[in-house]
Each structure stands twice: as C-alpha cells, then as structure tokens.
Amino acid sequence: MILRRASSQDLPELLAIDSACFDRPWTEAGWRAELESSSSLVLRAGQPAVGLACATVIVDACELRRIAVLPSARGRGVGRDLLVAVIAHARAIGCDRVELEVADDNLAALHLYRAAGFAEVGRRARYYRDADALSMTLPLLSKRRINPPKRA
C-alpha cells in the first residue's frame, strides 16, 4: 500500500473519496484549505487513491478530522494504516493525545479506534442526523514527560 502526504494535485481523488464515504462531504475549498494549512496533515492511500486521512494539530493535541476508505477497498487494512500514520505523526511532533469524534452507530470505525487504544471520553446527543457523536481520545507518551525514578 502506498501511503503519502496529499498535495493539491490529489484534490480530485480526495473529493471523490470524501463524496463516496460521507453524506456531507467537504467542499473543494475546505479540502484546499486543509492541504495548504501548516497545521494539517492530509494523507492519501493507494495509487490510485482508495483512502484518506486528515488531521490537524491544535496546541498539544492532534485532532483526527476525517478518515475514509472507498467501500471497494475496505477490509484490507487501509484505514488501520492511515490511523497508524496519523498517530505516528502526532507522536513525532510531540502531541500529548489524538482526539476524534465518531458516530456511535459506525461500528467499523469504533472497532478500528478501540483496537488502536482510543477510549470514549464524551458523547454529543443527536450530533449526527440519526446518531450520537462519541468523543474519543488516545493519550500519547510525550517526550516532554519525565518518567518517575525507579524504586529499589
């Protein structure tokens, strides 16, 4: 699986994946802003692209804003590979945690996030049309933290 940072040249594929996976896809202007932002990481998976991930760093947290895999490519580990790459990026730049929101009826996504170690920390009732949003977080070991001394 080819996994790399997306660029403006990937915009048509990002738009197509987003439209195929979400009821409310982002606009071209929204994707363009993510691609041009210095605080965003946009990844694409495959050649041609079959998946995407978009994450933004806000202070000491990495917010996973979007992750999607075309229906025809699901079940092959693409989503997991994208998630692992976002987590590795967050660790590398010193984030304390990765945060996300997911619909409580999105069982495949919940399985993916829980398997990666995310825990539910909140709920927004009826945030999506027919579902609650679950707020989830994955604490990261930051280089800024000091381990306590070992006891004899």
N, C-alpha and C positions, 0 to 999 in steps of 0.2 A: 504494500500500500504506500503510495507516495503521499506524504503529508508535508505541507509547506505553508509559509505565510502567504496570504492572498494579497493581490495588488489590484489596482483599478482595472487591469486587463481581465481580471477574473469576475468582474461585476456581472456580466450576463449569466454566468453559471451560478453565482451566488443568488441572484434574483430568481432564477429558475428553481433552485433547490428550496429556497425560502417559500416560494409560492406553492410548491408541491407538498410541503410539510406543514404549513400553518394556515389557519383560517384567516388570520390577519397578518399577511407578510409585510415586511418593512418596505418602505419606498426606496426608489433608486437614490434619492437624496440622502436618506437615512443611512443606507449602506455606504455611500460615498463618504459621508462624514466619519463613519467608523473606520474606513480604510485610511483616511487622512489624519486621524487623531493619533497623537503620540502616546496617549494613554490606553489605546486599544490594541488588542491582539486579534487578528482575524486569520483563521486557518482554513485551508481547503484540503480535502482528502480525495485522492484519486486523480486519474488522468484518463478520460475527462472526470471532472469533479463529481463525486457522489455524496459528499458531506461537507459540513461547515461548522465552525465554532467561532463565536465572538465573545470576547471577554474584555472588560475594562478595569483598570486599576484605579481605585478611589482611596487615597491615603494609604492605609496599610492592608486593604482588602482587595481581592480580585473578585469581581462580580461576573459570573458566567451569565451573559445576557441572552445567548442564543446557541443552541446546538441542534443540528438537524442532519438526518441521513435519508437519502431518497428511499422510498419504500422498496424499490427493486434491489437495493444494496444492504438492507437491514439483515441482522443476524450473522454478519461476517466480522464483527469486532470494530467496525469503523467508528461508531460512537464512543466505544471504550478508548480507542487510540486517540481520538480528538480530546476526550476528557483528560486522559493521562498527560497529553501535551500541554493543556491549559494548566493543570496542577503543577507540572514541572516548571513551566514559565513563572508561575506565581511564586514558587519556592525560590527560583533562581534570582528573582528581583527583590526578595525579602518580605513578601506579603505574609501576614500573620494567619490569614484564612482565605478560603474560597467560599463565596456565597452564591446562592441561586434561588429562584422560585420556579415551582413546577406545579402543574395541575394535579390535584390529588387523584384523578382518575387516569393519569398517564402511567400505567403500570410498568411498561418497559423502561421508561425514564427513571421511575422510582427505584426499580431493581438495579439499574446501572449506578445511580447515585449512592444507594445504600451499600452496594458491593464495593464502591470506592471509599467508603467510610464516612459519607455525609450523614448528618443527623438532623432531624426536624427540630427547629427552634421556634416556629411560629406558624400561624395559619391566618389567611385572609378569606373570610367567608364570601362566597359568590364572586370572587375576583374575576374569574373567567365566566363566560356565559352560563355554563351548567356545572361548574366545578369550583371548589375552593382552591386557593393557591397555598402550597406549602412552602415556607421559607426553610431552607436547609443550609447548613454550614459544614465545612471541613476545616478544622484547625490545622495549621501547618507549623512545623518546628522552624522557627526563625533563627537566623544566625545571630540576631540581636539578643536572644535569650541566653542566660548563663545557667548551666546545669548546677544543681546543688552539689556541694562536696560529698564524696563517698564517706560513709561512716565505717569505722574499723570494727 
